[in-house]
Amino acid sequence: MSDVTGIEMAIEMGKLGGLGIIPRFMIPEEQASMIDAVKKEKVMVGAAIGIRNGMYDRAEVLLKAGADIFVLDVAHGYMEKTINAVADFKNKFGKVDLIAGNVATEEAATALFKVGADCVKVGIGPGSICTTRVETGSGVPQITAIIDAAKAARKFGKTIMADGGAKNSGDMVKGLAAGASAIMAGSLFAGTDEAPGKTVIINGKRFKNYNASTSRTEKKNHIKVAGGEFEKHYAKQIEGVESLVPSKGPLTPIIETFSANIRSGLSYSGAINIPELWEKAQFIQITAMGRRESEAHDVIVQC
């Protein structure tokens, strides 16, 4: 998302062992310039692409700029256009890694793996600023979607990435335990110093913009960039909100805390790596009281 990952975020994320994905809603040359700037810092960086006209020309430009991996960024990954785009991309670019999505079922993940996707992105509507499930009546609860898609990943010896819905490091551990090999997050990193969202001051407190790529404002921006590439109804079909998040300070301590907590989460299941977590972790259903008990309670929390 444009309010989460820019040059600074991608560089810092790469230095910390993660992977920043440069969003696609800009002209190819601008996206390539951002990738080039990140690569100058000797870190890996990904590039998002779509399935509309010019997909392969964009990919060529981004490859020359140094993109290490591509994300076929489509809201509905289980449709003929997306499946064909994955197959064509792998035929054209061979060994270049491609993450494709988004999907929420084993059947959909299987379709993408069959035509060559290296990793499938899982998540229809779980994000904090996403309203897909409300506006379209479509989607699957995220843990269920991960568990189902992971079945396809195991059959093909490939991986899935859980995209959206993680509110804390505990949710990340659960996503990994359910079968994901990686977690994609937006709201957890929006508001950091490195996030490119515009800073807003309200009553002396600092916030940053965090808009869904399917929000009204963002869609209008897409049309400005791409012009006639989009259908007439594109700007009216809204599946996300525009929001503010409190400023969070630098990214590094946030990532370090998440990493430490995730390692601890693995240890509670007796796992020393993610594949072991898949085998050893157990899910149980809890009550509302059990949920309350899981958090700090019956005290005044100071920090």
N, C-alpha and C positions, 0 to 999 in steps of 0.2 A: 504494500500500500504506500502511496506517495507520502503520507504523513508519518510513516514508520521508517522506511529504508531509503536513505540517500547515500551520498558518498561517505560522509563521516560515519554513519551507522554501519555500513558495509565494511569499512576498514576496521573499525573497532571490533565488530563481531568476528571478523576473520582473524584478527590477532588473538582473540580469546578462544579460538577453536570452533567457532560457529560458521555459518554461511549466510551472508546477506544476499537477498534476491532483488535486483534492480527492477522496479515495476515497468510495465510496458506502455502505459498511456502517455506517450510522448513520441516525437518523431524519432526514427531509428538513429539518426546522427547524434541526437542529444543523449539517448540511452547509451550509445557506444562511447561517447565522451565520458560519461560517468563510470562505465566499466573500465575504461583506460586509466582513469584517475585512481580507481581502487587497485588495479593491478600494479601500478607503480609502487605501491606499498608492500608488494610481494605476498599478497594474501589471495585466497580463492574467492571467487564471486560468481553468483548465478545471474541469469537473465530471464525475465518472463517474456513470453511471446503469446500471441493469440492465434486464431485459426482463420482470420479474415484475409482479404487480399494483401499480398506483400509479405506474408509470413516467412517465406524462404529467403527473400531478399533481406529482410530484417535479420534473420538468423545469420546470414553470410556476413553482414556488417558487424554484428555482435561477436561472431567468432574471430574475426580479424582484430577486433578490439581486445580480445583476450578472455572472453567468457568461458568459464570452466564447465558449466552445466546449464542446461535450459529447463525452464518450467513452462509447460504448455498450460497456460492459465485460463481455464474455462469454467464457468459456474456449474455447467452440467456436462460432466465428462463422459456420460454414457449415452452418446448419440452418434449417429453415423459419421457426421462431419468430424467429430473429435477423433474417433477411432481411425478414420482414414488419414487424418492429419498426423497421428502418431506413426502409422505405418509409412507414410510418405517421408516424414522427417528421418526415421531410422534408415530408410532406403537411401536417402540423399546424403545424410551426414554420418552414417555408419557407426563408429565407435563413440561419438559424442553422447554423453549421458543425458537422458531425458526423463524428467519427472512429469507425469501427466495426471490430470484430475479436473474437477473434483468428483468423487463418487462416494457412495455410502452403502454399497452391497458387495457381496462376494461375486455375484454375476457380473456386475459392472467392472470390478477390478480385474476379473478374469479376461474380459474382452480387451482391456488395455494391455495387459501382460501378453496376451496372445499375439498382438501385432508389434510387440517390441519395447513397450515402456519398461524402463529400468527400475522405476519407482512409481508408485501410484499415491496420489494425494487424496486423503480421506477427510470428508467433512462437508455436509450440506446443511448450512444454517446454524452451526453452534456458536459462532463468534459473537462477541459482546455487542457489536454494532451491526450485526446482520439480522434482517427481519424476513428472510426467505421463507421460513416455516409459517410465519403469520400471513404474509402477503400471498403466498402461492399454495399453502397447505401441503408443502412437500419437504421432506427431510427425514432423518433418522437420528435418534439420540446418539451422541458421539461415541460412547463406549461400545454400544451395540454395533455401530458402523465399523469401528476399528476391529472388533472381534471377528466380524463377518469378512471384511476385506483381507484380514491377516490369513484366513484360510486359503485364499487364492495366492497370496504371496508365498506361502510355504510350498504350495504345489509347484510353483514355477521357480523356486529358489531365489526369489527376489524380495523386495522390501516395500513397506508402505510408510507414509508420513502422515501423522495426525495433524490436521490443520484446523485450528480454532477450538474455542471452548475452555482452554486451560486458564484458570484464574490464579493459580499458585503452583509451586513446585510439586505439591502433592498430586495435583491433577496431571502434571507431566509424568510422574511415576506411574500413575494409573493408566495413562495412555500407552506408555511403554509396556507395562505389564499385560495390557490387552492385546499386544501384538505389533505395535508400531516400532520402527527403528529410529525414528526422529520425530521431533515436535516442531511445528511451525506456530509461531505466536506473533500477535500484533499488539493487543492492548497492554500486555505485560511490558512492552518496550516503548510504546507510545508515551510521550511526555518526558523521556530522558533527554539529556543535553544533546545527544547525537541525533535524535529524531528530528527530521526536517519540518515537522508541523509548526505552524505559526504560533508564536507566543502571545497569549492574551492575559491581561492583568485585570482581575475583578476584585474589588474591595481589598486591594493590596496583596492578593494572592495570585500566584502565577499558574497559568494553565497552558496547555498546548492543544491545538486542533487535532482531532482524530476522526476522520471521515471515512465511512465505508466507500469502497470504489463503486458501489451500486447506489450511492446516495444521489439526491437530485443535483447538488452542486458539482460533484465529481463527474457525473454523467454529462453535464453541460460542458465541462472542461474537455471531456473526451471528444465531444462533437466539434469543439473549436480546433482541436488538433487534427482529427481525422476527417472532418467535413462529411461528405456524402457517403462515407464508408458505412455509416450506421443507418438502420431502418428509421422510418418516421416516428415510430412509437418508442424508440430507445430511451429518450429522456423522461418518458412518462411511466416507464416500468421500473419502479423503485423497490429495491430489496435491502436497503440499508439506511442508517441514520447518520446525521452529522453530530459530533459530540466534542466535548472538552474533557481532558484528563489532567489531573494535577501534575505539575512539574515534579520530576522524580530524581533529578540530579544525574550524575554520570552513569553510564551503562555498566562499567566494569564491576563495581561492588554488587550490582544486581545479579549479573551473570555468575559471579563467584559464589554468591549465596545460593542461587538455584542449583549450581553444579554440586556444591557440598550437600545440599538437601537431597538431591537425586541419588548421589552415592549412598547416603544414609538410607534412603528408601530401598535401594537394592539390597543393602545389608540386612534389613529387617525380614526380607524374604530368603535370606541365605544365598543371594546371588552376587557374583563378582563381575558379571557383564550382562548385557541386555538379553542375549539368547537364554542365559540361565534364568533370568527373570521371567521369561515367557513360560518356562517349564515349572518354576517353583511358586510363583505368586498365585494366591487364591483370592477370589472375589466373594464377598458375602453381602447380603442385603441388610441394611440397617434401618432403624426407625427414626422418626423425627427427634426423639429423645437421644438416641445414639448419636445423631448428627450434632446436636447441641453439646453433648458431652465431649465430642471430638475437638471442640474449639475452647479457647480460654473462656471460663465462665465463673460466675459468682464473685468476681473481683472487679475493681476499677483498673482497667489496663492503662499503664503509663507509657509503655513503649513496646 
